[in-house]
Amino acid sequence: MSELKSSDQKAVSRKKDQELNLERMEALLKQSAMGIHILFDNYSIAKVMRQNKDDSDFFDFNKMKRVQDAMTSLIEKKTYTEKVSFLKDLDEEAFEMLIRTYFHIVENNVRSSADYHH
């Protein structure tokens, strides 16, 4: 029985960690919706967003999986320093895809929370 209790405790702990990670991500997204982008410097944002790319990357399974894994790893980092360090260690393509995905999420959140939809 103690094994079951131990596994139950681990499951509860994992769930709490996931909830905390989601709360952290929501806080970052709220800040970004207000124009405060603490994870990315302005130069990097401008460089990536200046590139004229279509959204086909969002529909490529391998790229989506790569971005999802990177986003999950980013969310799991507990501190700002850990998050920034993680971002600096990404290769250029993964970093750019992550920025595009991040701002795509921010834009969708802003649109969905708007009082008036066109």
C-alpha positions in Angstrom: 0.0 0.0 0.0 2.8 2.4 0.7 3.9 2.0 -2.9 0.5 3.1 -4.1 0.6 6.0 -1.8 4.0 7.0 -3.0 3.0 6.8 -6.7 -0.2 8.8 -5.8 2.0 11.4 -4.1 4.3 11.6 -7.2 1.3 12.0 -9.5 -0.1 14.8 -7.3 3.3 16.4 -7.2 3.6 16.2 -11.1 0.1 17.7 -11.5 1.0 20.6 -9.1 4.2 21.2 -11.1 2.2 21.2 -14.4 -0.3 23.7 -12.9 2.5 25.9 -11.7 4.2 25.8 -15.1 0.9 26.8 -16.8 0.5 29.7 -14.3 4.0 30.9 -15.2 3.3 30.6 -18.9 0.1 32.5 -18.5 1.9 35.3 -16.6 4.5 35.5 -19.4 1.7 35.6 -22.0 -0.1 38.4 -20.1 3.0 40.4 -20.0 3.7 39.9 -23.7 0.1 40.9 -24.5 1.0 44.2 -22.8 4.1 44.6 -24.8 6.5 43.4 -22.2 8.6 40.6 -23.7 11.1 39.6 -20.9 12.3 36.4 -22.6 13.3 37.9 -25.9 15.3 41.0 -26.7 13.9 43.5 -29.1 16.7 42.9 -31.7 15.9 39.1 -31.8 12.2 39.8 -32.1 12.6 42.3 -34.9 15.0 40.1 -36.8 12.7 37.1 -36.7 9.5 38.9 -37.3 11.0 40.9 -40.2 11.4 37.7 -42.2 8.6 37.1 -44.6 7.5 33.6 -43.8 4.2 31.9 -44.2 2.6 29.7 -41.6 3.5 26.4 -43.3 6.0 25.7 -40.5 3.0 25.4 -38.2 1.7 22.6 -40.3 4.9 20.6 -40.7 4.6 17.7 -38.2 8.4 17.5 -37.5 8.7 21.2 -37.0 5.6 21.3 -34.8 7.0 18.5 -32.7 10.3 20.3 -32.3 8.6 23.6 -31.3 6.3 21.8 -28.9 9.2 20.0 -27.2 11.1 23.3 -27.0 8.1 25.2 -25.6 7.5 22.4 -23.1 11.1 22.6 -22.0 10.9 26.4 -21.8 7.8 26.2 -19.6 9.4 23.6 -17.3 12.2 26.0 -16.4 11.5 27.5 -13.1 13.4 30.7 -13.1 13.9 33.5 -15.5 17.6 32.8 -15.6 17.0 29.1 -16.5 14.6 30.2 -19.3 17.0 32.7 -20.8 19.9 30.2 -20.6 17.7 27.6 -22.3 16.8 30.0 -25.1 20.5 30.9 -25.6 21.4 27.3 -26.0 18.8 26.7 -28.8 20.1 26.5 -32.4 19.0 29.5 -34.6 16.2 27.7 -36.4 14.6 26.4 -33.2 15.0 29.8 -31.6 13.3 31.5 -34.5 10.5 29.0 -34.6 10.0 29.4 -30.9 9.7 33.2 -31.2 7.2 32.8 -34.0 5.2 30.3 -32.1 5.3 32.3 -28.9 4.0 35.5 -30.6 1.4 33.4 -32.5 0.1 32.3 -29.1 0.2 35.8 -27.7 -1.7 37.1 -30.7 -4.3 34.4 -30.5 -4.7 35.1 -26.7 -5.2 38.8 -27.3 -7.7 38.2 -30.1 -9.7 35.6 -28.0 -9.8 37.9 -25.0 -10.9 41.0 -27.0 -14.4 42.2 -26.0 -15.3 42.8 -29.7 -14.7 40.4 -32.5 -15.0 41.5 -36.1 
